[in-house]
Every structure is written in structure tokens, then in C-alpha cells.
Amino acid sequence: MAEPTPRILALLPAYREAETVGQIVSVLKRQGFDVLVVDDASDDRTGEAATAAGARVIRLPFNLGYGGALQTGYLYARRHGYGAVVQLDADGQHDPACAGEVLAPVLAGEADVVLGSRFLADETYPMPWARRLGQRIFAGIARLITGKRITDPTTGYQALSGRALEAYCTRLFPDDYPDADMFILLHRMGIRVLEVPTRMRTSRNESMHKGILRPLYYIFKMSLAILMATFRKLPEKDKQGK
């Protein structure tokens, strides 16, 4: 007998995205998704635009940053009985029409975490040189450690199974941006990761790697994060995948 399809939540972390979030919510709603927008203390009409388009909105009382907004959504999904999550950014970079394609391997039982890769779909995707260099370096390190090739470890377009959702609700999830360090942790926990090609547009937000000092800080910070992810002790329930 086939397993029943789990309840699915589309999760959008949002900060100052009043111009784009409503259209993205509308596309997701037309595909039949329940949609949650986590408004990270925006000072514009992000929450109002998301509500008008039909999303459930959680407004954070102060800005937690990307990782904090995501984990708020994960905790909501677990508390409300969702068995799978598809997450994407609210700034229009991720094409919401691709949500079903990113989610499909999770629903088919082929993976616990599916990463939507902009580079599998388009190797010429424009990106600041420092960010692309950092991605290639740390993706290479992650491949040496795990034996698996990931082309886009920083992608925010992801789908999660119930098992992955449990892992993402723990203290192991980073406070800022999940990157190669999280991929290493997932590998150590026995959580299956798969990449699929997806369409992305160039982000209109300022890159975290703009300038000279930010790329250097990113390389230093991610080096430490990978070191910790490789050697930190996992909680027993995480090792067992419970």
C-alpha cells in the first residue's frame, strides 16, 4: 500500500519584500500549497502583502536574520503536523513555479533534503567572483569529506522531508546562512541529500560578499564552521535519525 502524501508547507522567510512576496505567495497558492511567510521584523508592508495574497504570516518582534526566520518556520511546520517543507526566498530570485520539481524527490522517498541548484540549470549564472570562489572552495572541501558533489551549497531553494525537518529544528542549524557546514552535518547524520536543477533570477539584494573584507570574513567563518561540523559530537538522537 502506498504511503499517504504528507501535508506540505511552503515556507518563505522575508525581510522588506513587500514588492515581491504577494506574487510569489499567489503562485504557490495556485499550486495547492499551504504558505507560511515569516516576516523578519520588516519595516515595510511585507506582512500585509503576504496576508492579502493568502499566506499565514508570523511577524517576528525583532530581526533574527535568515537562519532564525527559517527555523521559526521549521518549528511552526513541526508543531502543526507538516510532513514536508519546500522553502524559497521571497525576493523573487527563486521561481515559485519550480517548487513542485524541487519537492518531487522528497515525496518520492528518494531524498530527505533536496537542493535546487542554479548551476545545474545554468553554469553561467551571474555571481560576484568572491562568492563564486568561496562556494567552489567549500563545496570542494565538503566533497572531500563526504564523497558527494554539491554544486550550490548556499541555495535557499530546498525541500525537506519530515526527518530532515526534525534535524533542522535542533541547535545544529546555523543562525545565519546554511552552507557546506550544514551539508557535512547532514551527511554525518545519515540524511540523504540530492541536488536538482532549478531556475533562478539574479537577486536584487546586496550580496553578503560585496567588497573586500566581507569575502575574507566569509572564508574565515566558513572554515571554522566546517571544522566544527566535521568534529563536533552529535546528540544521540541525531546519530540514530530519530
C-alpha positions in Angstrom: 0.0 0.0 0.0 1.4 3.4 -1.0 2.4 5.8 1.7 0.0 8.8 2.1 1.2 12.1 0.8 2.4 14.2 3.8 1.0 17.6 4.5 3.3 20.1 2.7 4.2 23.7 3.8 5.7 26.3 1.5 8.0 28.5 3.7 9.2 32.0 2.8 11.5 33.9 5.1 11.0 37.6 4.3 12.6 40.9 5.1 11.5 44.1 3.3 9.9 42.1 0.4 6.6 44.0 0.1 7.0 44.4 -3.6 7.5 40.7 -4.4 6.1 38.5 -1.7 2.5 38.7 -2.7 3.1 37.5 -6.3 5.2 34.6 -5.0 2.5 33.6 -2.5 -0.1 33.7 -5.2 1.8 31.3 -7.4 2.3 28.9 -4.6 -1.3 29.0 -3.5 -2.4 28.2 -7.1 -0.3 25.0 -6.9 -2.2 24.0 -3.7 0.5 24.7 -1.1 -0.2 26.0 2.4 2.1 29.0 2.6 3.8 30.5 5.7 5.7 33.8 5.5 8.0 34.6 8.4 8.2 38.4 8.4 11.6 39.1 10.0 10.6 42.4 11.6 10.3 44.2 8.2 9.7 48.0 8.4 7.5 48.0 5.2 4.2 46.2 4.3 5.7 42.7 3.8 3.4 41.1 6.2 0.3 42.9 4.9 1.1 41.9 1.3 1.7 38.3 2.2 -1.6 38.1 4.2 -3.6 39.7 1.3 -2.2 37.0 -1.1 -3.4 34.3 1.2 -0.4 33.3 3.3 -0.3 32.7 7.0 2.1 35.2 8.5 4.3 35.1 11.6 5.8 38.5 12.3 9.0 38.4 14.4 9.2 41.1 17.1 12.8 41.9 16.1 15.2 40.9 13.3 16.6 37.4 13.8 18.3 37.1 10.4 17.9 34.5 7.7 18.6 31.4 9.8 16.4 32.5 12.7 13.5 33.2 10.3 13.9 29.8 8.7 14.0 27.9 12.0 10.9 29.8 13.1 9.2 28.3 10.1 10.6 24.8 10.7 9.2 24.9 14.3 5.8 26.0 13.0 5.8 23.2 10.5 6.6 20.5 13.0 4.1 21.9 15.6 1.3 21.9 13.0 2.0 18.4 11.7 3.5 19.1 8.3 5.5 16.2 6.9 7.4 18.1 4.3 8.6 21.6 3.6 9.6 23.5 0.5 11.4 26.7 1.2 12.3 29.6 -1.1 13.2 33.2 -0.8 10.6 36.0 -1.0 12.7 38.4 -3.1 11.8 36.8 -6.5 15.1 35.1 -7.0 13.6 31.6 -6.8 11.0 30.8 -9.4 8.0 29.6 -7.4 6.7 27.6 -10.4 9.6 25.2 -9.7 8.5 24.3 -6.2 6.9 21.0 -7.2 10.1 20.0 -9.1 12.3 20.7 -6.0 9.8 18.8 -3.8 9.3 15.8 -6.0 12.3 13.7 -4.9 11.2 14.1 -1.2 7.7 12.9 -2.0 9.1 10.0 -4.0 11.3 8.9 -1.0 14.5 9.5 -2.9 16.0 12.1 -0.6 15.5 13.9 2.7 16.9 17.2 1.6 16.7 18.4 -2.0 18.8 21.4 -3.0 17.6 23.5 -6.0 20.9 24.3 -7.8 21.2 27.3 -10.1 24.4 25.9 -11.5 23.0 22.6 -12.7 20.4 24.6 -14.7 22.7 27.4 -15.9 26.5 27.3 -15.4 26.7 30.9 -16.5 24.5 32.2 -13.7 26.0 35.6 -12.7 27.5 35.8 -9.3 30.2 38.0 -7.7 33.6 36.4 -8.2 34.4 36.3 -4.5 31.2 34.5 -3.7 31.6 32.0 -6.5 35.2 31.3 -5.4 34.1 30.7 -1.9 31.4 28.4 -3.0 33.7 26.4 -5.1 36.4 26.1 -2.4 33.9 25.0 0.3 31.9 22.7 -2.0 35.3 21.1 -2.8 36.1 20.6 0.9 32.7 19.2 1.5 33.1 16.7 -1.3 36.4 15.6 0.1 34.8 14.9 3.5 31.5 13.4 2.3 32.4 11.9 -1.1 29.4 13.8 -2.7 29.4 16.6 -5.1 27.2 19.6 -4.3 27.3 22.5 -6.8 25.2 25.0 -4.9 25.7 24.6 -1.1 24.3 28.1 -0.3 21.0 27.7 -2.2 17.9 28.7 -0.2 15.6 26.8 -2.5 15.2 23.5 -0.7 12.7 20.8 0.1 12.8 18.8 3.4 11.3 15.5 4.5 9.9 15.1 8.0 13.2 13.5 9.1 15.2 16.5 7.8 12.7 18.9 9.4 13.5 17.3 12.8 17.2 17.8 12.3 16.7 21.4 11.2 14.7 22.1 14.3 17.7 21.4 16.5 20.6 23.6 17.7 22.7 22.2 14.9 21.0 24.5 12.4 23.2 27.7 11.9 21.9 31.1 13.0 22.8 32.8 9.7 23.2 31.0 6.3 23.3 27.2 6.0 26.3 26.3 3.8 28.8 23.5 3.3 28.9 23.1 7.1 25.3 22.0 7.2 25.8 19.6 4.3 28.6 17.9 6.2 26.4 17.6 9.3 23.6 16.1 7.3 26.0 13.6 5.8 27.2 12.6 9.3 23.6 12.2 10.5 22.8 9.8 7.6 20.3 12.3 6.0 20.1 11.8 2.2 20.9 15.0 0.1 20.1 15.4 -3.6 20.5 18.3 -6.0 18.1 19.1 -8.8 18.4 21.9 -11.4 16.1 24.9 -10.9 15.6 28.3 -12.4 16.8 31.3 -10.5 16.9 35.0 -11.3 19.7 37.4 -10.1 19.0 38.6 -6.6 18.2 42.3 -6.2 19.6 42.2 -2.6 23.1 43.3 -1.7 25.4 40.4 -1.6 26.9 39.3 1.7 30.2 39.0 -0.2 30.3 42.5 -1.6 33.6 44.5 -1.0 36.9 43.2 0.2 36.5 42.4 3.8 33.2 40.5 3.6 34.6 37.7 1.4 37.6 37.3 3.7 35.3 37.2 6.7 33.1 34.6 4.9 36.1 32.4 4.2 37.4 32.6 7.8 33.9 32.0 9.3 33.1 29.1 7.0 36.5 27.4 7.6 35.7 27.4 11.3 32.2 26.2 10.7 33.3 23.3 8.5 35.9 22.3 11.2 33.2 22.3 13.8 30.8 20.4 11.6 33.4 17.7 10.9 34.4 17.0 14.5 31.5 18.2 16.8 29.7 15.5 18.8 26.2 14.8 17.6 23.4 14.2 20.0 22.5 10.6 20.2 19.0 11.0 18.7 20.6 12.8 15.7 23.0 9.9 15.2 20.2 7.5 15.2 18.0 9.6 12.9 15.1 9.6 15.4 
